[in-house]
Amino acid sequence: MRVAVAGTFGPLHDGHRTLFEHALRFGEDDVVVALTSDDLAVETRHEPRPIPSFDERVAAVTDAIAEIDAWDREVEFRELTSEYDIAEDDPSIDALVVSPETAPELEAINDRRRDRDLEPISGIVAPYVLADDGERISSTRIVKGEIDEHGKLIE
């Protein structure tokens, strides 16, 4: 199975690592990691915040994957320039790793794939990783100085 995972991934945190771990676990054929372009990263933020550059994010994700890849998977990195990009038009993708927050988007992605005469993709839902306060870890919370990348509260 060829599995994709996509996101901004910056700053990187344990929630992202869980997404990568799921992609690696199920990506028997290989894994595609798609990172938003610098422009798309800014466009898709719900609130403005600093975001590391595309190259910095690729380097951080490469290092994180190397640390957790117990399966020695082939990993391909791609740049996302639109919201659904590879998920809606790459016929080689069999499954997409998503968070509980983004899982509902699979229906729209599969509708778009059907419109292109492509097979629907499966969703692999990775659970949220919670911080010490019981709230989910997020890049926004890290940037705000609430938690570190592992969910430890910053006082």
C-alpha positions in Angstrom: 0.0 0.0 0.0 1.3 3.5 -0.9 0.4 5.9 1.9 0.5 9.7 1.9 0.5 12.1 4.8 0.3 15.9 4.2 0.5 19.0 6.2 2.5 22.1 7.1 4.5 20.3 9.8 6.0 23.4 11.4 6.9 23.7 14.1 7.2 19.9 14.3 5.7 18.2 17.3 4.7 14.7 18.7 1.3 14.9 17.0 3.1 15.1 13.7 5.4 12.2 14.7 2.3 10.1 15.3 1.0 10.9 11.8 4.4 9.9 10.3 4.5 6.7 12.4 1.1 5.6 11.1 2.2 6.4 7.5 5.4 4.4 7.9 3.5 1.5 9.6 1.0 1.1 6.8 3.1 2.3 3.8 4.4 -1.1 2.8 5.1 0.0 -0.8 6.3 3.5 0.2 5.3 6.7 1.8 4.7 10.1 0.4 5.1 13.1 2.7 3.7 16.2 1.2 4.5 19.5 2.9 2.6 22.7 2.1 4.5 25.3 0.1 5.5 28.5 1.9 2.6 30.3 0.2 0.0 27.6 1.0 1.2 27.4 4.6 0.4 31.0 5.1 -2.9 30.8 3.2 -4.2 27.8 5.3 -3.5 29.2 8.8 -6.6 29.9 10.8 -4.7 32.6 12.6 -1.4 34.2 11.6 1.8 32.7 13.1 5.4 32.3 12.1 6.0 29.2 10.0 9.5 27.8 9.3 10.5 27.8 5.6 9.7 24.9 3.4 13.4 23.8 3.4 13.5 24.0 7.2 10.4 21.9 7.5 11.6 19.3 5.1 14.8 19.0 7.0 13.0 18.6 10.3 10.5 16.0 8.9 13.4 14.1 7.3 15.2 13.9 10.7 12.0 12.9 12.5 11.1 10.1 10.1 14.7 8.8 10.2 14.3 8.5 14.0 11.0 6.6 13.9 11.2 4.5 10.7 11.4 1.0 12.1 10.3 -0.4 8.7 13.0 1.1 6.5 10.4 2.6 4.2 11.1 4.5 1.0 9.9 8.0 1.6 9.2 10.6 -1.1 8.9 14.3 -0.2 6.6 16.5 -2.3 5.5 20.1 -2.1 1.8 20.9 -1.9 0.7 23.9 -3.8 -3.1 23.5 -3.3 -5.2 22.1 -0.5 -5.9 18.7 -1.9 -3.1 18.5 -4.5 -1.8 14.9 -4.6 -4.6 13.3 -2.7 -7.2 14.2 -5.4 -5.1 13.4 -8.5 -2.4 10.9 -7.8 -3.6 7.5 -8.9 -0.7 5.8 -7.0 -1.9 6.8 -3.6 -3.9 4.1 -1.8 -4.4 5.7 1.6 -4.1 9.0 3.4 -3.1 9.4 7.0 -5.3 12.0 8.7 -6.1 13.4 12.1 -9.6 13.2 13.7 -9.9 16.9 12.7 -9.2 16.3 9.0 -10.8 12.9 8.6 -14.1 14.4 7.3 -12.2 15.8 4.3 -11.7 12.3 2.9 -15.2 12.4 1.5 -14.5 15.5 -0.5 -11.2 14.1 -1.6 -12.8 10.9 -2.8 -15.5 12.8 -4.6 -12.8 14.7 -6.5 -11.0 11.4 -7.3 -14.2 9.9 -8.6 -14.7 12.9 -10.8 -11.2 12.1 -12.3 -12.1 8.4 -12.7 -9.7 7.5 -9.9 -10.2 4.9 -7.2 -11.1 6.3 -3.8 -8.4 6.3 -1.1 -8.7 4.8 2.3 -8.3 6.9 5.4 -5.9 6.0 8.3 -6.9 8.1 11.3 -4.1 8.7 13.7 -5.2 9.8 17.2 -4.5 13.2 18.7 -1.5 13.4 21.0 -2.4 15.3 24.1 -0.3 17.7 26.1 0.1 17.5 29.8 -3.1 19.6 30.3 -5.2 17.1 28.3 -5.6 19.4 25.3 -4.2 18.4 21.9 -0.7 19.3 20.9 -0.6 21.8 18.1 2.0 24.0 16.3 -0.1 27.0 17.2 0.1 26.2 20.9 3.9 25.8 20.6 4.3 29.2 18.8 2.1 30.8 21.5 4.5 29.5 24.1 1.9 27.3 25.9 3.7 24.0 25.4 6.8 22.5 24.0 6.9 20.0 21.0 6.3 17.1 23.4 3.3 18.7 25.1 5.0 19.8 28.3 3.4 22.9 29.7 5.6 26.0 29.7 5.1 28.2 32.7 
